Amino acid sequence: MTESLLVLRAPSANRVFTASAGPLAVREARWVLGAHLGAPVDVREREIAGVDYLEIRTDPQDTTPGSSGDSLRPLVAQLSSAFAVFEASDSGAGTAPAGADPAGAAPAGADTTGPEPTGPDPTGPEPNGSALPLLRPTPLPEVMRHGSELETTLRYPGKTNEQFTALLLNLAAALSSRRGGVLRGDLALLDPTCGRGTTLSRALRLGLSPTGADIDAKDIDAYRTFLTTWAKQHHLPHTQSSGRLGLRSPAGGRGAGSRWDLELAADRRAQRAGEVQKLHLLTCDTTRLAEVLPDRSVDALVADLPYGVQHGARTEGWQRSPLDLLEQAMPAWRALLRTGGGMALALNRRTAPYERVREILGSHGLTVLSSDGAFRHRVDQAIDRDVVLAVPDDHPQLDLLRALAASADEPTTPQLTTPQAAARRATPARAPSSTTGDGTSAAAATDPEATTTDPPARAEAHEPRERTRHE
Ligand SMILES: C[S@@+](CC[C@H](N)C(=O)[O-])C[C@H]1O[C@@H](n2cnc3c(N)ncnc32)[C@H](O)[C@@H]1O
């Protein structure tokens, strides 16, 4: 008999792409679980009583290492959307109350006047549509070394949404042949356009020792100040040092920038024992990173690239267009990546079309594994975001990764057999993504908090930030 884990998705902090949250979460889980287990895993969206879950189906007879529920749990706990997990049992399940929608209660306001479904509805637990599964809460192991305040406290225009950042990091780690390092704490992670460190904070929470670089000294300073305050407030022993960036080869000419290093321990005993996390923060042009970091030293490269919403024409410094930046940074990024490493890049499809990105990466010895639009979601009027996953052409696990890419692209919902079920799917059960006249989501526009920080997409107002910079 197949066993099911049902993952209740965290309410999205960014209501703007709520409608895409389900497919994104399914694809992330297929990549992450499949990569760690070494074979595609059956993950899909499932709606039960009007609530959306991710369903992970495993076969207890499966002897693949790690495929049992117990080994899955630490991986599930790291998924960007995991909020609570249940074991589902369909046998002896509770019967839906009389008159209840067998496939799950219809969303409030949905039209329920149509004829009753005549065939089996695969969004429901039972072929006859008469029963709901029993859900038993199941605890997840604690996989985070630090609290969520590390990711959420710092707020600023241009911050990448934390949940999306976690997804990017998980995907890049999944591509690496050293992916187990994300659980052990020794996966080498680089964010080469780190801004004020959302990716680095996630990596620190996971127990990693990441490296970040950004050309904007103001961003680096702000993150440095935040981190030292946070470490003091949480009584975490730490040491810091800073200096000019040493060039690996004197041929580099002018200085490449500056560095700031932090060593962080859980307590004094750990500090004395050398059980520390290290963070390296570089203020420099990302195109020069190969001059200052060792070749083949990165397992997972995670970048939320500039969106280029305002400034396509400039070609110098950090005002390069996103495609120019990608083209100029790629030799360095490729040199830093281990043969078994992987990269996850978030890009604005309007300024960095998939085919052009694939060409650029291809010309630098990288194979793009994600398909066009696989992680596509709308951030705001100017940003139509997607994720590109790529690995070196000679990655030792290319066959496995190609199989995972194919499985990730399969439909994320069960095939729908009735018009009613299809209609329900087309209408998000909660937080509908209807848009107002200016293209922002109705939910965001009416959210009182949304107007106090960075409207319209309060967590990710990239556009205003870039405008400020380039005017
Ligand atoms: C979309 S933002 C990343 C935001 C970041 N994830 C965060 O949450 O703070 C893109 C970043 O790329 C940086 N950037 C642009 N051009 C760069 C370059 N040539 N070298 C290094 N960083 C660059 C910008 O300064 C900006 O911080």
The ligand as a Tripos MOL2 file, in Angstrom:
@<TRIPOS>MOLECULE
LIG
   27    29     1     0     0
SMALL
NO_CHARGES

@<TRIPOS>ATOM
      1 C1         17.7020   41.3430   -6.9890 C.3       1 LIG1
      2 S1         18.9760   42.0170   -6.0470 S.3       1 LIG1
      3 C2         19.3510   40.7290   -4.8850 C.3       1 LIG1
      4 C3         18.6140   40.9360   -3.6090 C.3       1 LIG1
      5 C4         19.0330   39.9830   -2.5210 C.3       1 LIG1
      6 N1         18.6890   38.6130   -2.8280 N.3       1 LIG1
      7 C5         18.3980   40.4150   -1.2150 C.2       1 LIG1
      8 O1         17.3860   39.8160   -0.7940 O.co2     1 LIG1
      9 O2         18.8600   41.4010   -0.6300 O.co2     1 LIG1
     10 C6         20.3270   41.9800   -7.1600 C.3       1 LIG1
     11 C7         21.6260   42.4390   -6.5400 C.3       1 LIG1
     12 O3         22.6300   42.3450   -7.5500 O.3       1 LIG1
     13 C8         23.6070   43.3140   -7.2130 C.3       1 LIG1
     14 N2         24.4870   43.5430   -8.3760 N.ar      1 LIG1
     15 C9         24.1960   44.1100   -9.5540 C.ar      1 LIG1
     16 N3         25.2690   44.1380  -10.3580 N.ar      1 LIG1
     17 C10        26.2870   43.5640   -9.6830 C.ar      1 LIG1
     18 C11        27.6490   43.3000   -9.9640 C.ar      1 LIG1
     19 N4         28.1910   43.6370  -11.1460 N.pl3     1 LIG1
     20 N5         28.3860   42.6820   -9.0270 N.ar      1 LIG1
     21 C12        27.8580   42.3360   -7.8250 C.ar      1 LIG1
     22 N6         26.5640   42.5710   -7.4920 N.ar      1 LIG1
     23 C13        25.7860   43.1730   -8.3980 C.ar      1 LIG1
     24 C14        22.7890   44.5200   -6.8330 C.3       1 LIG1
     25 O4         23.5440   45.4520   -6.0700 O.3       1 LIG1
     26 C15        21.6400   43.8630   -6.0530 C.3       1 LIG1
     27 O5         21.9090   43.8840   -4.6790 O.3       1 LIG1
@<TRIPOS>BOND
     1     1     2 1
     2     2     3 1
     3     2    10 1
     4     3     4 1
     5     4     5 1
     6     5     6 1
     7     5     7 1
     8     7     8 2
     9     7     9 1
    10    10    11 1
    11    11    12 1
    12    11    26 1
    13    12    13 1
    14    13    14 1
    15    13    24 1
    16    14    15 ar
    17    14    23 ar
    18    15    16 ar
    19    16    17 ar
    20    17    18 ar
    21    17    23 ar
    22    18    19 1
    23    18    20 ar
    24    20    21 ar
    25    21    22 ar
    26    22    23 ar
    27    24    25 1
    28    24    26 1
    29    26    27 1
@<TRIPOS>SUBSTRUCTURE
     1 LIG1         1 GROUP 0 **** ****
